[in-house]
Amino acid sequence: MRKLLLALLAACPVWAQVAKKQLTEADYSLWHTLEQEQLSGDGNWVSYSFTYASGKDTLFVKHTQKAKAYTFAGGTDGRFAADNHFVYRGGDGAVVVVNLKTGTSIKHPNIGNYKLALHGGLLVLHENSGTVAGDLLVVTMDGKVLKRIPRTTLFLVSPVGDQVLCDYDGQLLLLDLNHLDHPILIESKPQQYHSAVWQSNGASMAYLTNGTDAYVGFYQLAEKKRFIFDKKQFVDFPKDGELYNASVTELSISDDGQRVFFGVKPKQVAVNNGGVQVWNTADKLPFPRKLAINGWNDRAKLAVWQPITQQFRMVTSVNFPYQELLPGQQLALVYDPMAHEPQFDYDAPVDFYLQDVVTGEQRLVL
């Protein structure tokens, strides 16, 4: 034991002689964060990235069992595809497909948005054309173009990955990726499309058009049946209301495919009060906040439409302007965050009501 202690003491001066490297300003750019990305379906490959403050990030793909790795400087948005392929966005914006077995790669330049489809076996690419509309390409992993749809502004791959909804010169098409030669024409009259959404299981889709005569469409794949929401058919549709897609009232379909949700907002009317401000001590809010909220009249409200039964109602209102749809989209929590103003806390207490979105029945739950 004594000999071991002497040996350790004798080694201490050697440790002390190791000089620590001084950190300089030139070293600051070396600091980075390691971000875990994805694991391939078979578990053989893992991707991760180094992110730097300079933005000069690096994407890595490494084999989990072998000493094989790939480095993609400036690479982002990496995704594992079928048959040991890896797809990522290059530093120049191009979409690159790498065969992880052979190391060969195929580059698709000038691509805007892209999606993997058909269980990772196909790529759906939207080309940049300098305008909103560009060509939509369905491409194999080895670069073979199976389908080209010109002048496309919108495309959406189904949750299952075997269908693509897209427009062509304003017409709305449905592409079955297993049978590309037989697209289904959903909308033959040219329209401008604002947004579209799939049902969670891919059994139906809904879309919203642009313009003064905007409408919501709903299409069932198995039945091959289309429904159109016409606000003029419903007397309880808000007067001077317009279809409006916002983050608080996004276009969506219930999980069972029976209900379509979308936003409604009144037309904006410029108000000129001559610069006069009336501050009232009885008001719930100070004048600037009161003016911004405008009694919740200007806030987009959520509506629900049942295409099959052709029923419609508003889920939210000026009395209950906020909502949160619960799983299943049969019930919603609705509330007014300003109901108990004024008070001295930063946030006022809130009463939450549980509402049946179809019948409108409500009860206070919290």
C-alpha positions in Angstrom: 0.0 0.0 0.0 2.9 2.4 0.8 4.6 1.7 -2.5 1.3 2.4 -4.4 0.9 5.8 -2.5 4.5 6.7 -3.4 3.9 5.9 -7.0 0.8 8.1 -7.2 2.7 11.0 -5.5 5.5 10.7 -7.9 3.1 10.9 -10.9 1.4 14.1 -9.7 4.1 16.5 -11.1 3.7 14.8 -14.5 -0.1 15.6 -14.5 0.6 19.2 -13.4 2.9 19.7 -16.4 0.1 19.1 -18.9 -0.8 22.6 -20.2 -4.4 23.4 -20.8 -5.2 25.0 -24.1 -6.4 28.6 -23.8 -9.8 29.3 -25.3 -9.7 32.0 -27.9 -12.3 33.9 -29.9 -11.5 31.8 -32.9 -12.7 28.7 -31.0 -16.2 30.1 -30.4 -17.4 29.0 -33.8 -16.6 25.4 -33.0 -19.4 25.2 -30.4 -22.3 23.2 -31.6 -25.4 21.3 -30.5 -25.9 17.6 -31.4 -29.5 17.0 -32.5 -30.9 13.5 -32.8 -32.8 13.1 -36.0 -34.2 9.7 -37.0 -33.7 5.9 -36.9 -34.3 3.9 -40.0 -37.2 1.4 -40.0 -34.8 -1.6 -39.9 -32.7 0.0 -37.1 -29.5 -0.2 -39.2 -29.0 3.5 -39.7 -29.3 6.6 -37.5 -29.1 10.2 -38.5 -28.1 13.2 -36.4 -26.9 16.7 -37.0 -24.5 19.4 -35.6 -26.1 22.8 -35.5 -23.9 25.9 -35.3 -24.7 29.5 -34.5 -23.3 30.4 -37.9 -25.9 28.3 -39.6 -23.3 26.1 -41.3 -24.9 22.9 -40.0 -23.9 19.3 -40.9 -26.1 16.2 -41.2 -24.7 12.8 -40.5 -25.9 9.2 -41.2 -24.2 6.4 -39.4 -24.6 2.6 -39.5 -25.5 1.3 -36.1 -23.4 -1.8 -36.3 -20.7 -1.2 -38.9 -18.0 1.5 -39.2 -19.8 3.2 -42.1 -21.0 6.8 -42.1 -22.0 9.7 -44.4 -21.5 13.4 -43.9 -23.6 16.0 -45.6 -22.4 19.5 -45.1 -25.3 21.9 -45.0 -27.8 19.1 -45.1 -31.2 19.4 -43.4 -34.6 17.7 -43.3 -33.2 14.2 -43.6 -35.6 11.2 -43.9 -35.0 7.5 -44.3 -36.7 6.0 -47.3 -37.3 2.4 -48.6 -34.5 0.0 -49.7 -31.7 1.7 -47.7 -32.2 5.2 -49.2 -31.8 8.5 -47.4 -33.3 11.8 -48.6 -32.3 15.2 -47.5 -32.3 18.8 -48.4 -28.9 20.0 -49.6 -27.2 23.3 -48.7 -28.2 24.7 -52.1 -31.9 23.8 -51.6 -31.8 20.7 -53.8 -33.4 17.4 -52.8 -30.7 14.6 -52.7 -31.4 10.9 -52.6 -28.5 8.7 -51.4 -28.3 5.0 -51.7 -26.7 4.0 -48.4 -25.5 0.7 -49.7 -23.6 2.0 -52.7 -23.0 5.6 -51.7 -24.3 6.9 -55.0 -26.6 9.9 -55.0 -29.2 11.6 -57.3 -29.8 15.3 -57.1 -33.1 17.0 -57.8 -32.4 20.8 -58.1 -34.9 23.6 -57.9 -37.4 21.8 -55.7 -39.8 23.6 -53.3 -41.7 21.2 -51.1 -41.3 17.4 -51.2 -42.8 14.4 -49.5 -42.1 10.7 -49.2 -44.9 8.4 -50.3 -45.9 4.8 -50.8 -44.0 3.6 -47.7 -40.9 5.5 -48.6 -40.6 4.1 -52.1 -41.5 7.2 -54.0 -40.8 10.9 -53.9 -43.4 13.6 -54.7 -41.5 16.8 -55.7 -42.9 20.3 -56.4 -40.6 22.2 -58.7 -40.0 25.9 -58.3 -40.9 27.8 -61.5 -40.5 31.4 -60.5 -44.3 31.7 -60.0 -46.7 30.0 -57.6 -47.5 27.2 -60.0 -44.8 24.6 -60.8 -44.6 21.0 -62.1 -45.4 18.2 -59.7 -43.2 15.1 -60.1 -43.7 11.5 -58.9 -40.2 10.0 -58.9 -38.7 6.7 -57.9 -35.6 6.5 -55.7 -33.4 5.8 -58.7 -34.6 9.0 -60.4 -37.2 7.7 -62.8 -40.1 10.2 -63.3 -43.4 8.2 -63.2 -45.8 11.2 -63.5 -45.6 14.9 -64.2 -48.5 17.2 -63.5 -47.8 20.8 -64.8 -48.9 24.1 -63.3 -49.6 22.8 -59.8 -49.9 25.1 -56.8 -51.1 22.7 -54.1 -50.4 19.0 -53.3 -51.1 16.8 -50.3 -50.0 13.2 -49.7 -52.5 11.1 -47.8 -51.7 9.8 -44.3 -51.4 6.3 -45.7 -49.1 7.6 -48.4 -50.8 6.0 -51.4 -52.8 9.0 -52.6 -51.9 12.5 -53.7 -54.3 15.4 -53.9 -53.2 18.2 -56.3 -54.4 20.8 -58.7 -53.8 21.2 -62.4 -54.6 24.5 -64.0 -57.2 25.1 -61.3 -58.7 21.6 -61.5 -58.5 19.3 -58.5 -57.0 15.8 -59.1 -56.6 12.7 -57.0 -53.7 10.5 -57.9 -53.5 6.9 -56.8 -49.8 6.2 -56.7 -50.5 2.5 -57.4 -52.4 3.4 -60.6 -50.9 6.7 -61.9 -52.5 6.4 -65.3 -56.0 6.9 -63.9 -56.3 10.1 -62.0 -59.7 11.1 -60.6 -61.0 14.6 -61.4 -62.7 16.0 -58.3 -63.1 19.6 -59.4 -63.5 20.3 -63.1 -64.3 24.0 -62.9 -61.0 25.9 -62.4 -60.5 27.3 -58.9 -57.9 28.8 -56.8 -57.3 26.7 -53.7 -56.3 28.1 -50.3 -55.8 24.8 -48.4 -56.7 21.2 -48.2 -56.7 18.5 -45.5 -57.0 14.7 -45.3 -59.0 12.7 -42.8 -56.7 11.0 -40.3 -57.1 7.6 -41.9 -57.1 8.9 -45.5 -60.7 8.0 -46.2 -61.8 11.5 -47.2 -60.4 15.0 -47.8 -61.6 18.6 -47.6 -60.5 21.7 -49.4 -61.1 25.4 -49.3 -61.1 27.7 -52.3 -60.1 31.3 -52.6 -62.1 34.4 -53.7 -65.4 36.1 -53.0 -67.3 33.0 -53.8 -65.1 30.7 -51.8 -66.5 27.4 -50.6 -65.6 24.2 -48.8 -65.5 20.9 -50.6 -65.6 17.4 -49.2 -64.8 14.1 -51.0 -65.2 10.5 -49.9 -62.8 8.1 -51.7 -64.6 4.8 -51.3 -68.0 6.3 -52.3 -66.4 8.6 -54.9 -68.8 11.3 -53.8 -68.3 15.0 -53.5 -70.1 17.5 -51.3 -70.1 21.3 -51.5 -70.8 23.7 -48.6 -72.9 26.6 -49.9 -73.3 29.2 -47.1 -76.4 30.6 -48.9 -78.3 27.4 -48.0 -77.9 27.9 -44.2 -80.0 30.7 -42.6 -77.8 30.5 -39.4 -74.6 31.3 -41.3 -73.3 34.6 -39.9 -74.4 37.6 -41.8 -71.6 39.2 -43.8 -69.4 36.2 -42.8 -66.6 34.9 -45.0 -64.8 31.5 -44.9 -61.5 32.1 -43.2 -58.6 29.7 -42.5 -56.5 30.7 -39.5 -54.4 28.8 -37.0 -57.2 29.0 -34.5 -59.8 27.7 -37.0 -57.9 25.4 -39.3 -59.7 23.4 -41.9 -60.0 19.8 -40.5 -62.0 16.6 -40.6 -63.2 14.6 -37.6 -61.7 11.2 -37.1 -64.9 9.5 -38.1 -65.2 11.6 -41.3 -68.7 12.9 -40.4 -67.8 16.5 -39.6 -65.8 19.2 -41.3 -64.5 22.2 -39.3 -63.5 25.6 -40.8 -63.3 29.2 -39.8 -65.8 32.0 -40.4 -64.9 35.7 -40.0 -66.9 38.9 -40.7 -65.9 41.2 -43.5 -63.5 43.8 -42.3 -65.0 47.3 -42.2 -62.8 50.3 -41.7 -64.1 52.3 -38.7 -63.3 56.0 -38.4 -64.1 57.5 -35.0 -62.4 60.8 -35.8 -59.7 60.1 -33.3 -62.0 60.3 -30.3 -61.4 57.8 -27.5 -64.1 57.2 -24.8 -62.6 55.6 -21.7 -65.3 54.2 -19.4 -64.6 52.9 -15.9 -67.3 50.3 -16.3 -65.5 48.7 -19.2 -63.9 45.3 -18.6 -60.8 46.4 -20.5 -58.7 49.5 -21.1 -59.7 51.4 -24.2 -56.8 50.2 -26.5 -57.4 46.5 -25.6 -61.2 46.9 -25.9 -60.7 48.5 -29.4 -58.4 45.6 -30.5 -60.9 42.9 -29.3 -64.0 44.7 -30.6 -66.3 42.5 -28.5 -64.7 39.4 -30.1 -66.6 40.4 -33.3 -63.5 40.4 -35.5 -62.1 37.1 -34.2 -62.4 34.1 -36.5 -65.1 31.7 -35.2 -65.1 27.9 -35.7 -67.9 26.3 -37.7 -68.9 22.7 -38.1 -70.5 21.2 -41.2 -71.9 17.7 -41.6 -71.7 17.0 -45.3 -73.8 13.8 -45.4 -76.7 15.2 -43.4 -76.1 18.8 -44.6 -76.3 20.3 -41.1 -74.3 23.3 -40.0 -73.8 25.3 -36.9 -71.3 27.7 -35.3 -69.2 26.2 -32.5 -67.9 29.5 -31.1 -69.4 32.9 -30.9 -68.9 36.4 -29.3 -70.0 34.9 -26.0 -67.6 31.9 -26.3 -64.9 33.0 -28.7 -62.2 30.4 -27.8 -62.4 26.6 -28.3 -60.4 23.5 -28.0 -61.6 20.4 -29.8 -61.3 17.2 -27.8 -60.2 13.8 -29.2 -62.9 12.5 -31.5 -64.0 16.0 -32.3 -67.5 15.4 -30.9 -67.0 17.7 -28.0 -65.2 21.0 -27.5 -64.2 23.2 -24.6 -65.4 26.7 -25.2 -64.7 29.8 -23.0 -64.3 33.6 -22.8 -60.9 34.6 -21.2 -62.3 38.1 -20.6 -65.6 37.1 -18.9 -64.3 37.9 -15.4 -62.4 41.1 -16.2 -61.5 43.5 -14.6 -59.5 42.0 -11.8 -56.0 42.4 -10.3 -54.3 39.2 -11.5 -52.3 39.0 -14.7 -54.9 36.5 -16.1 -58.5 36.4 -15.1 -60.2 33.2 -13.9 -61.8 31.3 -16.8 -65.1 29.3 -16.9 -64.8 26.3 -19.2 -67.9 24.9 -20.8 -68.2 21.4 -22.5 -70.1 21.7 -25.7 -71.5 19.1 -28.0 -70.4 20.4 -31.4 -73.4 18.9 -33.2 -76.3 19.9 -30.9 -74.7 22.9 -29.2 -75.6 21.7 -25.8 -73.3 23.1 -23.1 -72.5 22.5 -19.4 -70.1 24.2 -17.1 -67.3 21.8 -16.2 -64.6 24.0 -14.6 
